[in-house]
Amino acid sequence: MKDTIEIRWHGRGGQGAKTAALLLADVAFQTGKYVQGFPEYGPERMGAPITAYNRISSRPITIHSNIYFPDYVVVVDDGLLESIDVTAGLKKDGAVIVNTSRSKEEILPMLHGFEGKVFTVDARKISVSALGKNYPNSPMLAAVVAVSGVMEQEVFLKEMQASFEHKFAKKPEVIEGNMKALQLTFEAIEENSNGTDRQAVCA
C-alpha cells in the first residue's frame, strides 16, 4: 500500500458522510496511522451537498489542504452524480464507490469518462436489513476499507466494535445492527468480486 491514501466523500447533510470520514480517521489512528478527517465547510443544511476528506498515512502528514487528486471517491448519494463531477481529479488508478441500487452499467455514463475501478454498493438495502433504517454511512465506511485495503478487515471490525460499544453502551441492539451492516458489506463485496471491477449488493 502507498504511504498515504487520500479519500474524498460526497454526500448530503444528514446522511453521515462527515461522521464516516471522522470515524475512519479515528479507527485508522487507533491502528497507529497518521490521519486527517475533515469536512469542507459550507452551508450545513439538511440535504445540502457536502464534501469530506481523509488522509491516512504511515508517515507524518504535513499537507493541510482539501484533497483535489484523491485515490478513492465515496459517493453516499447517487443523486449527486447528476449535478456534481464526483470523479474530478480522481487518479486513473483509483476507484469510485457509489451507494446505489442501480447497476454499474447505469452509473458509468454519469462518471464523466472515468476509466478506473467502479464499485456499487446498495448501502440502503444493507442498512435496512441490519438496522431497520436507512443509515448509509456504516456500509459505505466498510466499503471504502474493503476497496482501499487501508487496514485489515479483522482489525477494522475490532476497532469499530470498540467504538460502537463506547458510543452506544446502553443500546446493544444498535451495536449489533451496525456490526452486522459492516459485515454484510464486506461479504457482499467479496462475493460479487469480478476481476478489477466489482458490484456489491446485499443478497
N, C-alpha and C positions, 0 to 999 in steps of 0.2 A: 504494500500500500504506500501511496505517496506520503511525504512528510506532513503535508497539510491538505485537508479536504475542505472545500467550500461548498455550502449548500444554500440555495435561495428558496424560500417558501412563498407561495402565493395563495391567499385565501380571502375570506371576508370576515369582517368584525363579528365575533361571537362564535366562530367555528373552531377556534382553538389553535390556529396556526402559530400565533405568537407563543402561546403556552407550550406547544410542542417543541418549538425551537429552543426555548429556555430549558425545558426538561431534558432535551437531548444534550445540551451543553452541560447540565448538572450531572447526568449519568456518565458522560464521557470524562468529566472531571474526576469522578469517583474512581475511574479506571486508570488515573494517572496522566491523562492527556491535558494539554493546554487547550483552552476553549474560549470561544466567544459565542454568545447567543443574544441577539438584539433585534428589535423591530425597527422599521423605518417609520419614524413618527409622522403622523398626519392626522386628519380628522378621524377620531376614534368612534365612528358611528357604527351601530349595529348594521351589518350587511354591506358596509363600505369596503372596497378592496383594500387589503393591507399586504405588506411585504415584511418578511422577517428573514434573518440570516444566521448561519452557523459557520464558524471556523473551528476545525478540530485538528490539532497538530501534535506531533511528538516533540516539537521544539517550541520555545517561547514565541508568541505571536507579537509582532511589532506593528502590524498594519491595523488601523482603526477606522477604515472607510467602509462604506457599503460594499457589497460584493457585485462586481459587474461581469465577471467571467467565471461563473460557478462550474463546479464539476457535476453537480446534481441540482435539479429543479423539482420541487414538490408542489403540485397543484391540488389544493384541498377542495376547490370548487371548479368543476369543469365548465361552468357557465362563464368563467373568466376568459376562456380560450377564444371567445367571440369578440372580446374587446381589448385584450392585452396579449402582446407577443411574449409569452412566458419563456420562450427559448432564446430571447435576446441575450447574446454574449455567452450562451451555454457552449462549453467546449465540445468539439466534434466527437471526442472520445468519451463524452459524459453521457448522462441519461436523464430523462424526464419521467416522473412518476405522477400519474393522474388518477385522482379519485373520480371514478365514473362507472356507470352501469353500461356504457356503450363499449363497443368493440374497439380494438386498436385501429382497425381499418377506418372506422368512423372518425377517430380522433386525429389521425395522421394529417388530413388536409388542413387542419387548424393549427399545425405546428410550424408553419412558415418554411417548409422545406428542410426542417431539421433531419439529418441523416443518421443520428446516433441512436442509442437504445431507447425504446419506449416501453414503459410498463403501465398497465392499467390495473387498478385495484378498486373493487366495489366496497369502499370503506363503509358506506351507509348500510349495506346488507350485512356486513360483518358486525358492525356496531349494534344494529338492531337485534341480531342473533345472540350476541354476547351480553348486551346491556339493556336491551329492550327499548333503547332510544338511539337517536342518530347523533353520536359523538365521533366524528370522523378523525379527530386528531390522534387517538391511540393507534388505530390501524395504520394511519399514514406514518406515524413515528416508527412502527415496526417495519413498514415497507422500506423506508429510507435506510434503516440499519441493514435490512436484508440485501438490498440492492447495492449499497455502497461498501458493505463489509467493513465499516468503520470500527466495529467491535464484534466479538464473537457473540452468537445468539444466546448462548448459555449465560455469559457474563451480563449481557443486556437484560435478560429476563430476571436474573438475580437482583440486579440493581433497581429495576423497575418494581419488583416485588417489595423491596425495602422502602422505596419512595412512596408507593401506594399505601403501605402499612403505616407509614408516618403521617401521611396526609388524610387517610380515611380510617383512622384507628377504630372509630366507632361504627364503621359501615363495612363490615366484612363482605357483604354482597357486592359492593362497588369494587372492592379489591379483586374479588373473584371474577367479576364481569370484565374488568379492564385486562386482567391477565389472560382471560380467555380470548379477548379480542386480539391481543398481541400474538398469541399462539396461533389462532386461526389465520392471521395474516401471513405469518411465516410458512405455515403449511400450504396455504393457497399459492403463494409464490413458488414454493418448491415443487408442488405437484403440477403446476401449469408451466414449468420451465420448458422452453422450446428454443434451443440454440442460444443466440445472443439477445433475442427479444422475448419478453415474457408478458403474458396476460394473466393476472391473478384475480380470481373471483372466489367468492365463498360458495362452496357446493351446497 
